[in-house]
Amino acid sequence: MVESRTKIVIVGGVAGGASAATRARRMNEFAEIILFEKDADVSFANCGLPYYIGEEIAERSKLVVASAEFLERRFALDVRTRQEVISIDRAAKQVTVRNHATGEEYAESYDKLILSTGASPFVPPINGRDAANVFTLRNLADTDQIKAATDNSQAKTAAVIGAGFIGLEMVEQLARRGYKTTLAELQSQVLPLFDPEMAQPIEQELKSNSVDLALGDGIQQIVLDESGNATGVELASGRIIEAELVILGIGVRPNTQLAQAAGLKIGQGGGVATNRYLQTSDPDIYAVGDAAEYVYGPTGTAMRIALAGPANRSGRLAGEHAATGSSAEMADVFGTSIVRVFEKTAAMTGLTESLAKRLNIEVRSVTVLANNHAGYYPGAQQLTLKLIYDGSDGRVLGAQAVGGEGVDKRIDVIATAMAMRATVRDLAGLDLAYAPPFGSAKDPIHMAAFAACNQLDGIGAFVAANADLSGKQVVDVRTTTEVASQPLAGADGAINIPLDDLRARLTELDSSKETVISCAAGIRAHIAVCILRQHGFTCVSNLVGGATMRSRAWHNS
C-alpha cells in the first residue's frame, strides 16, 4: 500500500487528464491530486459529439463521462474547472493559474505535474472565420452551439471543410438532420491518411447519399453578408458554396505552448517529447494525450498521434507513475482508427503505402476483396483489405480495410498482431473464430496473408492496381459477360480468355512477353498465374485487386 503524500497537479481533463487523476488516486489513497480544466466540463465523450448533433445520441447527459462533482465524491480529487494553468516555474516547482470565473491569478505548487493540454482545431487565417455561424468542434460548448444552429436552421445547407474523420462524421450527421451538404478537402481524396484507392469507396458512398464533393480544392475565405453572417465559402478554385452553416474540420494542432514556454523538449512531430513512462525532459513533468509524442510501432520513432485510445492509456500510466514512482511502459502506438460513413466503414492501422513512401520506407502490399462472412450465409458484405508488410522479413507494418460489417474485426486483429511484431506468415496461421454468420474458414485476413506469403516465396508476383499496362500482354480471365459489363480500365488491348478456357487456349498467348493477369478481384487471376508459370511463362504477374481495384485506382490516378 502506497502512503506517499505526493502532490500531483494535472493540467487538462477529458481522456488523458481524467484517466491520470483517477489512476493516481486508485494507486495512492494519500496523494493530494488537483485537476485543472480551463473549460466547464472536465471529462466528456469527445468522440461522441457529432452523434449528439445528429441526434443519434439523444441525451446530452450521455456525453458527460464524469462530472467534477462525481470525481470529487468518488475519487477525492480537487477538481477546478474554468481555471487555466498559464505558466510553469520548473525551478520553484509551481504553476500559475488563472481563474476565469474571477479573473484572479495565483500560484500552486506541485511534486509531480501531468500535462494533458490536448489539441485545438486548426482555423486558417481567412476572412470571415469569426462569423457566428462558422464552427469548429472541440468541446461540449462547441457542440451546444452547433446543435442550436441546426435546431434553428431554415435553409438546411452546410459546408464542411476537411474530409478527415471529424469532417466525415459531421457530414453523415448533418445528412441525418436533412442538410444539403458540400464537403471540401484540400487533398485530392477524402480520408487523406488512407491510400487513394482505399478511400474511393467512401467517396462513392458520400455521392450516393447526395453529398457534394469538392476535392483538391482548399478554402479561400468565408463569404459574409452585410450583417457579418456567413452565407457560404469561397474555395481556392473560385467556386462558391452556399451554406448557412460552416464547419471547419481541417485538423488539429497540439497545445504545446505551456510546455515550450517552460523549456520542455518538443519532438520532431511537434508534440511534447516523452519517454516510455510519459516523462518529459523534466522527469517530474509528464505529458499525455494529443499534445504528447509516443513511439510509433511501424518505425520505432516518436510521433504525435491524436486519438482517444492512446490518450486514455498514456494518462493511466502517467498517473500511476506520478503517484507511485513506477508503472508499466507505454506500449507502441499504431494509429489504429475507424470511421463510419453512412453504410460504409473505413479503418486503418500502422503504415499506408503513401506514408511509407513519404518516410522512404520500402514496403510491399497485397489487397484482397472478400466477404465479411461465409458467402452462402445471408447478408454477406464485401470488404476490401490491404496489407502492408516488410518485403525482407514479412513483418506486418500496416493495414486498411473498407466495407460494411466486419471491418473493425479485421483491423483490430491485425493491430494486435502488429503489437506482437507478427509477420504475414503469423497471420496466415492465426486460429480465428469461424461460423457462417461471423466469418469464413479462410478469413479475409488469411487470404491477404496467403497472398503476401506467395509474394515473399516467389509463387505469385503482383502489379499495382494503377500500373501503366501499356506494352504488356494483359489477360483478363473473367467471363465475357463480366468484361462486357465492366471493361478493364486503362487496358484497351486486354485479351479476354475465361479462366476455365485458359489451358485450351495457351497458344493464343506469347510466353516470352511480360504478362499481367486480371480478374474481378484477384482470386481467379492467381490460379491463372500458377497455370502460366508452369507452362513456361517466365514473367507473369497478378493485377492487385483485379478489375475492381483497377477501377478505383484508375479513378484516382
Summary of the structure (lengths in Angstrom):
residues: 557
radius of gyration: 26.6
end to end distance: 61.6
largest distance: 88.7
contacts: 1970
relative contact order: 0.09
helix: 31%
strand: 27%
